[in-house]
Amino acid sequence: MHGRPPAFGAADGQAYSVATFADDAAEQGRYGAALLFVRWDEAARPAGHLETEYLAFGSTPDEALAPVLALTLEQVKAHLDQCVARGGS
């Protein structure tokens, strides 16, 4: 085994794991939710990260997260590839 969390391979040749997050405080009465990709180096240490734009909004953090958590692995990978293509968060 490789000793790091399970990860996606990206177009830049790097390995990324993924997490979801939602705002801690509402902006304009709504919470945003997005994906956070952690890039791993060869020594299995975090070496950077990328974030999507907000992918969903809701009146609570859980409501905002629900559609993000429902994404398929293929959709998550597509978001990672878009983040890599635009060169960052």
C-alpha positions as CSV (number, residue, x, y, z in Angstrom):
1,M,0.0,0.0,0.0
2,H,1.1,3.6,-0.6
3,G,0.4,5.1,2.8
4,R,-1.6,8.1,1.7
5,P,-5.4,8.5,1.6
6,P,-7.1,7.1,-1.6
7,A,-6.7,9.6,-4.3
8,F,-7.6,10.6,-7.9
9,G,-5.0,10.9,-10.5
10,A,-5.2,14.2,-12.3
11,A,-4.1,15.5,-15.7
12,D,-1.1,17.2,-14.0
13,G,0.2,13.8,-13.0
14,Q,-0.4,14.5,-9.3
15,A,-2.6,12.5,-6.8
16,Y,-5.5,14.3,-5.1
17,S,-7.9,13.3,-2.3
18,V,-11.3,15.1,-2.0
19,A,-13.4,16.5,0.7
20,T,-16.6,18.6,0.8
21,F,-17.0,21.8,2.7
22,A,-19.8,24.3,3.4
23,D,-19.6,27.9,4.7
24,D,-19.6,28.4,8.5
25,A,-21.7,31.5,8.1
26,A,-24.4,32.4,5.7
27,E,-23.9,35.1,3.1
28,Q,-27.0,36.8,1.9
29,G,-29.1,34.3,3.8
30,R,-27.6,31.2,2.2
31,Y,-24.7,28.8,2.6
32,G,-22.4,27.6,-0.2
33,A,-20.8,24.2,-0.6
34,A,-17.9,23.1,-2.7
35,L,-15.2,20.4,-3.2
36,L,-11.7,20.7,-1.7
37,F,-8.9,18.6,-3.4
38,V,-5.7,18.0,-1.4
39,R,-2.6,17.3,-3.6
40,W,-0.1,14.8,-2.2
41,D,3.6,14.6,-2.8
42,E,5.7,11.5,-3.3
43,A,6.4,11.2,0.4
44,A,2.6,11.1,1.1
45,R,2.5,14.6,2.6
46,P,-0.1,17.2,1.7
47,A,1.6,19.5,-1.0
48,G,-1.2,21.9,-1.8
49,H,-4.9,22.1,-2.6
50,L,-7.5,23.2,-5.2
51,E,-11.1,24.2,-4.6
52,T,-14.1,24.4,-6.8
53,E,-16.4,27.4,-7.0
54,Y,-19.5,26.9,-4.9
55,L,-21.4,24.0,-6.5
56,A,-24.6,24.3,-4.4
57,F,-26.4,26.6,-2.0
58,G,-28.9,26.1,0.8
59,S,-30.5,27.7,3.8
60,T,-28.4,25.5,6.0
61,P,-24.9,24.0,5.6
62,D,-26.4,20.5,5.4
63,E,-28.9,21.6,2.7
64,A,-26.0,23.1,0.7
65,L,-23.9,20.0,1.1
66,A,-26.5,17.5,0.0
67,P,-26.2,17.9,-3.8
68,V,-22.4,18.0,-3.5
69,L,-22.4,14.7,-1.6
70,A,-24.6,13.2,-4.3
71,L,-22.1,13.8,-7.1
72,T,-20.8,10.7,-8.8
73,L,-17.1,9.9,-8.8
74,E,-17.0,10.8,-12.5
75,Q,-18.5,14.2,-11.7
76,V,-16.0,14.8,-8.9
77,K,-13.1,13.8,-11.2
78,A,-14.5,16.2,-13.9
79,H,-14.4,19.0,-11.3
80,L,-10.8,18.1,-10.3
81,D,-9.8,18.2,-14.0
82,Q,-11.4,21.7,-14.4
83,C,-9.6,23.0,-11.3
84,V,-6.2,21.7,-12.6
85,A,-6.9,23.2,-16.1
86,R,-7.6,26.6,-14.7
87,G,-4.4,26.4,-12.6
88,G,-5.8,26.7,-9.1
89,S,-8.6,27.6,-6.9
